[in-house]
Amino acid sequence: MERRVVITGLGAICPVGNTVADFWESLKAGKSGLNFIQGYDDVDLPVRIVAQVKDFDPIANGLERADVRKMDLYCQYAIAAANQAVKDSGLVSGENIEPGRFGVYVGSGIGGISAFVRETGKYLEEGARRISPLFIPTMIANIASGNIAIRHKAEGPCLPVVTACATGTHSVGEAYHAIKFGFADAIITGGAEAAVHPLAIGGFANSRALTNAETLEDACTPFDARRSGFTMADGAGVLVLEEYEHAVKRGATIYAEVAGYGNTCDAHHYTAPRPDGIPASKAIRMALDEAGYTSADTLYINAHGTSTPLNDKTETYAIKLALGEEDARRALISSTKSMTGHMLGAAGGIELIATALAVKHGIVPPTINYREPDPECDLNYVPNKAVEVNVTMAASNSLGFGGHNACVVLKKV
């Protein structure tokens, strides 16, 4: 038997806010989280504009000092966002949710890159005997899910996803299906990343993926003709998904219903999207069909919208193919990356939080820094100012290196 799935908890650590309330207020106001990189003043970097988390306090977010010493920053972000989301949901394992029916699907695109660099330095300078015994469990991309499960006594399915920039969206989509088809009653899900580090910046910049802009206002300009590349960002976005009847029975707050999921691969190139947008369009259409979308719906799309020359025009093609020209022109589309930057494996999680809040509150966040239209990106990207509208259905897209395409569709309950 297929079951309904809803969102009952949200948690955010990101460049525009370390709580969901601050994050949402920033999006509504069109506030940018971009900054010139802090902490690496003595490093020669090809790109210095990023979007870092500001004023993060792990202790205030429920971590112990001993834990902080054992964890890479990406894991700290994941646990902090998960703690927020679980508290928001009101779920307590063993009290109102069976431990064996409570799962964790929180992924990371890269994992513990700072731990990797630190311990590699030890190896090169002092030899293998000096490497920390905590190196492996600090670095691996699945450790955030494991630590979250330990903290919240979640003994059900635990599946950390790694699909580059589509990680967060795939995590939520897979969690949705796990609950829909009866494998769990609630799952903590989303993504986390802390890759704003010289090693990652050098790798992305030298592959010409990052912005070459020199000012913060010009650095992240999704769908704009001036766009030159994405802006790296850190953080975590975590949601609690729950079976509808289970949530209603305990009187939980419901943000939106998860109603559709699409998952395809370009099978084209290891970094570039397939130019015709067909596989991406199939992921979008798959999710919309599962959700029961019709032309009568008021549709919001939180686009992948990375501000790269290839992604934005390809995603525009994909949206048109998925919806048809008429429905695509009616849809409201925005890239919240224009404010948060690109949080890589965390992007899908934080963007689904934005999507859920758009559905709940009837406010569509803008695409800021939009000044020069691109003829190949000719849809309504909600330029520069949030709009109030009764969103009945909303989709969140993610397209990752390796050709990974994901779309999750939400609808108003």
Buried (B, 14 or more C-beta within 10 A) or exposed (E): EEEBBBBBBBBBBBBBBBBBEBBBEBBBBBBBBBBEBEEBEEEEBEBBBBBBBEEBEBEEBBBEEEBBEBBBBBBBBBBBBBBBBBBBBBBEBEEBBBEEBBBBBBBBBBBBBBBBBBBEEBEEEEEEEEBBEBBEBBBBBBBBBBBBBEBBEBBBBBBBBBBBBBBBBBBBBBBBBBBBEEBBBBBBBBBBBBBBBBBBBBBBBEEEBBBEBEEBEBBBBBBBBBBBBBBBBBBBBBBBBBBBEBBBEBEBBBBBBBBBBBBBBBEBEEBBBBEBBBBBBBBBBBBBEBBEBEEEBBBBBBBBBBBBBBBBBBBBBBBBBBBEEEBBEBBBBBBBBBBBBBBBBBBBBBBBBBBBBBBBEBBBBBBBBBEEEBEEBBBBBBBEBBBEBEBBBBBBBBBBBBBBBBBBBBBBB
